Each structure stands twice: as C-alpha cells, then as structure tokens.
Amino acid sequence: MKLTRREAVIGASIGAAAGVAGVGGRYFLRKRHAPSPYDDLLALLDDRDADAQIGETVLAEIEDFDPQATADDLRARLAHNTLSGLMAEDASEGRLVEAGGWILPETLGALCALAAKAAA
C-alpha cells in the first residue's frame, strides 16, 4: 500500500492537532477571568475561583484591607523569594490568618483576598 502525499498531510495534521489538544488543551479550556491589576499575583494561585471564596472569608476578618498596598507588598516580597518560601516564613514566624476555621499563611490569605477583590 502506497501512502499519497494528501494522506500524509492529513495524517500529520491530525497528529499535530491531537498533540496541541493534549498539551495545550488545559490552557485553552481553563476558565478566563476579567483582567485585574493583580493578574501577575493571581497567576500564582492554582484555583482562582476557590481561592476567591477563601478570600471572601479572609476579608470578613479584615476591617481596612487595601488591595493596592497588599499587592505592592506581595510584589516586593516575591521579588526576593518564592511563594512557597514566603508561606514557609509566614508559618515559622507565626504570621497566620484564620479563614472559616482554616489557618493560612498570611501571604496566601492576602493572595486569596486579592482574588476575591478581583472577582467582585
């Protein structure tokens, strides 16, 4: 059986499409959010919608939350450390927040609160 050029091109196209769907499918199928001034920080979260729900609970405990100052502080701290490093520092130094019975590192609580503000 001889393979024609047309069949080869069709086969290659199907293979390429399957590869894109497998590798890039997660990117194309993920939920899109309205742009916010905190997108660089919110990209660090695994599940922005779930984290926004946690953020609502965090915000209920904070009287004077300033999203811009919080974002500026997080950006400055992340310039010299990773998110996991900051959360480990928070835990070791006792900088924790309570959100609906959950105890979170302060950095994660601030990110969740920004997610809640961005969703509002």
N, C-alpha and C positions, 0 to 999 in steps of 0.2 A: 504494500500500500504506500503510495507516494503522497506526501503532505504538500498541499499547494501553499503558495505564499499567502493567499487570503485566509486560509485555515490557520496558518501560523500566526498571522497578525491578530486574528480573533482570539486565538488561544492565549497569546501573550497579553492582550488587553484584559481578558477575563482574569488571568493570573495577577496582573497588576492591580486590578480593581479589588480582588479578594485580599491582596496584601494591604492595600490602603484601608479597606474596611476593618481588617484585623488590627492593624497597628494604629491607625488614626481614628477608628470608629469611636473610641472613648472621647476623643476631642470633639468630634462633630456631634455626638449625641448628648453631651453634657448640657445641663441647663445654663442658659445665658442669663446674666443679671444686668440691670441697668448700670451704666457707668457711674462710678463714685470717685471721690477724691482719695479713697483709701484702697483702691483696687490692688496696688502693689503689695499692701499688707494682707489684704483678704485672700490673695492668691496663696498665702501660706497655709490656709485652712483646708482641710480635706472635704468637709461638707458644709458649705457656707450657709445653707438653709437651716440645718440642725444647729450650727453654731450661733446663728442669729436668734434662734429660740432660747438658747442658753444665755445669750447676750441680753435678751429682754429681762430675764431673771436677775442678771447681774445689775442692769440699770435700775431695777426696782430697789436695789440696796444702796445706790449711789445718788446723793442729792444734787451734786453740782458737777456732773460729767461734762467735760469739754472735749468733744471729739477731735478738734484740730490739735489741741495741746497733747492729747493722748497719742495721736498719730505721729506728731513731731517727735515725741519722746521715744516711741517704739522705733521709728526710723533711725534715730540717733543710736539707740542701744543695739539695733540689729546691724548697724554698720561695723560693729566690732565683735559680734557674736552671732551664733545661730539661734533659731527659735528654740530648739531643744536645749541649747546651752543656757539661754535666758530662763527657761522654765525650770531647769535644774537649780540654777542660782536662786530663783524665787522660792522654791521648795526648801532648799537648805538654809535660807536666811529667814524663813517664816513669812514671806510675803505671799499670802494666800487670800483668796476671796471665796465666799460661800454663795452658791447659786442653787437654790432649790434643793438643798440637802447635799449637794456635791461640793467638795473642796477643790478649788482650782488654783494653779499658779496665777499670780497677778497678771502676768503677761498674757496668758491665754484668756483670762477674764476680760482684759482690755480689748483683745482682738475680737472676742465674741460680741462685746458691747459695740464695737465699730461695725461689725456685721449687722447687728440689729439696727443701728442708726442708718446704715446704707440701705437696708431693706425698707425703711419707713418712708 
